[in-house]
Amino acid sequence: MAKPRRWLEWEAAQARDWIAVPQATDDKYSRGVLGVRTGSTEYPGAAVLGVEAASRTGVGMLRYLGPRKVGALVLQRRPEVVTADGRVQAWLLGSGMDADSRSAETGKQLQKALRQGLPTLLDAGALDLVGAGTGARVITPHYRELAGLLARSGETVAVADIAAEPGEWAVRAAGLLGVTVLLKGSTTYVASASGIRLTVSGAPAWLATAGSGDVLAGILGALLATNAARIDADADALAALAATAAFLHGAAAHRASGGGPILALDIAAAVPATIAALLA
């Protein structure tokens, strides 16, 4: 895709082009398999929410490979999920984890996934491993997480400074880390190391609710898996998919809210109808 010199607002007309619609010849493998290592004893709900959202975004199969106890909760909610290891087309890592308290084994498994060179989304407790990857990577921090990540890279910045100029800090982080950055906020900023700059705005304020970010991660993880071939052909596709995920997230929140309060699961449940309306 062309690299805009200024920020480009990502809307329905652009987003619909990045929804992989299955054909009659497709099966669950060709539609995309997403590998997921998320959740923890402290935050099991993050895994449930991310898996729920990914499942409803159109992925062909989902392999959940996180903690066994968390996996049991995932299966209670989504019995379609596979908990056996195997080939995947993309990874979703880190939601519901804490980098400071994760076990050595969890860290080892996260790095193993990153070394496969597949399209990968790093969230929350996997953000510190961004440098361990070799493939197309997108990170999804909020302001405080981005400040912490930049500090690890030798760039000291206050959270208030990022809040004052989120777009510029997203661009700076993308260049410094060599990844695509989806910086969460009332306006979402997506910046790639190659110079793409996209914004997504207009989501309802009700979207600021616990677990909403985990739903966004699940949506984007599914889009990475279903569009893995496009990412292989053009690494800049990652930015378009990140913006599309943010657009779907906000549109599903509008649909679920109807002007009133929503919970994270409400957003995930509204994703299929949101995609149908977008394609129509």
NORSUL-V396843 format. One record per pair of residues at least 12 apart in sequence whose C-alpha atoms are under 6 Angstrom apart, sorted by the first residue. I is the first residue (numbers start at 1). J is the second residue. D is the distance in whole Angstrom. If there is no record, write none. Layout:
# NORSUL-V396843
i=I j=J d=D
i=I j=J d=D
This chain:
# NORSUL-V396843
i=3 j=196 d=5
i=4 j=196 d=6
i=7 j=197 d=5
i=7 j=198 d=5
i=8 j=198 d=5
i=8 j=199 d=6
i=9 j=198 d=6
i=9 j=199 d=5
i=9 j=200 d=6
i=10 j=199 d=6
i=10 j=200 d=5
i=15 j=244 d=5
i=28 j=60 d=4
i=28 j=61 d=6
i=31 j=60 d=5
i=31 j=226 d=6
i=32 j=59 d=6
i=32 j=60 d=5
i=32 j=225 d=5
i=32 j=226 d=5
i=33 j=60 d=6
i=33 j=61 d=5
i=33 j=62 d=6
i=33 j=88 d=5
i=33 j=89 d=5
i=33 j=225 d=6
i=34 j=62 d=5
i=34 j=88 d=6
i=34 j=90 d=5
i=34 j=91 d=6
i=34 j=225 d=5
i=35 j=63 d=5
i=35 j=88 d=6
i=35 j=91 d=5
i=36 j=64 d=5
i=36 j=65 d=6
i=36 j=91 d=6
i=36 j=92 d=5
i=37 j=65 d=5
i=37 j=66 d=5
i=37 j=93 d=5
i=38 j=66 d=6
i=38 j=93 d=6
i=38 j=94 d=5
i=38 j=95 d=5
i=39 j=95 d=6
i=39 j=96 d=4
i=39 j=97 d=6
i=40 j=97 d=6
i=43 j=96 d=5
i=44 j=70 d=6
i=46 j=96 d=5
i=46 j=214 d=6
i=48 j=74 d=5
i=49 j=214 d=6
i=49 j=215 d=6
i=50 j=214 d=5
i=50 j=215 d=5
i=50 j=218 d=4
i=51 j=218 d=6
i=53 j=215 d=5
i=53 j=218 d=5
i=53 j=219 d=6
i=53 j=268 d=5
i=54 j=218 d=4
i=54 j=219 d=5
i=54 j=222 d=5
i=56 j=272 d=6
i=57 j=219 d=6
i=59 j=222 d=5
i=62 j=81 d=5
i=63 j=82 d=5
i=63 j=83 d=5
i=64 j=83 d=5
i=65 j=83 d=6
i=89 j=225 d=5
i=90 j=118 d=5
i=90 j=119 d=5
i=90 j=120 d=6
i=90 j=225 d=5
i=91 j=120 d=5
i=92 j=121 d=5
i=92 j=221 d=5
i=93 j=122 d=5
i=94 j=123 d=5
i=94 j=124 d=5
i=94 j=125 d=5
i=94 j=126 d=4
i=95 j=123 d=5
i=95 j=124 d=5
i=97 j=125 d=4
i=98 j=125 d=4
i=99 j=125 d=4
i=114 j=133 d=5
i=115 j=133 d=6
i=117 j=134 d=5
i=117 j=135 d=4
i=118 j=135 d=5
i=119 j=135 d=6
i=119 j=136 d=5
i=119 j=137 d=6
i=120 j=137 d=5
i=121 j=137 d=6
i=121 j=138 d=5
i=121 j=139 d=6
i=122 j=139 d=5
i=123 j=139 d=6
i=123 j=140 d=5
i=137 j=179 d=6
i=138 j=179 d=6
i=138 j=180 d=5
i=138 j=181 d=6
i=139 j=181 d=5
i=140 j=182 d=5
i=140 j=183 d=6
i=141 j=183 d=6
i=142 j=183 d=6
i=142 j=184 d=5
i=143 j=159 d=6
i=144 j=159 d=6
i=147 j=159 d=6
i=167 j=189 d=6
i=170 j=191 d=6
i=171 j=191 d=5
i=174 j=192 d=5
i=174 j=193 d=5
i=175 j=193 d=5
i=178 j=193 d=5
i=179 j=193 d=6
i=180 j=192 d=4
i=187 j=200 d=6
i=187 j=201 d=5
i=188 j=200 d=5
i=203 j=250 d=4
i=206 j=261 d=6
i=211 j=264 d=5
i=212 j=264 d=5
i=216 j=249 d=6
i=219 j=245 d=6
i=220 j=245 d=5
i=252 j=267 d=5
i=252 j=270 d=5
i=252 j=271 d=5
i=252 j=274 d=6
i=253 j=267 d=5
i=256 j=270 d=6
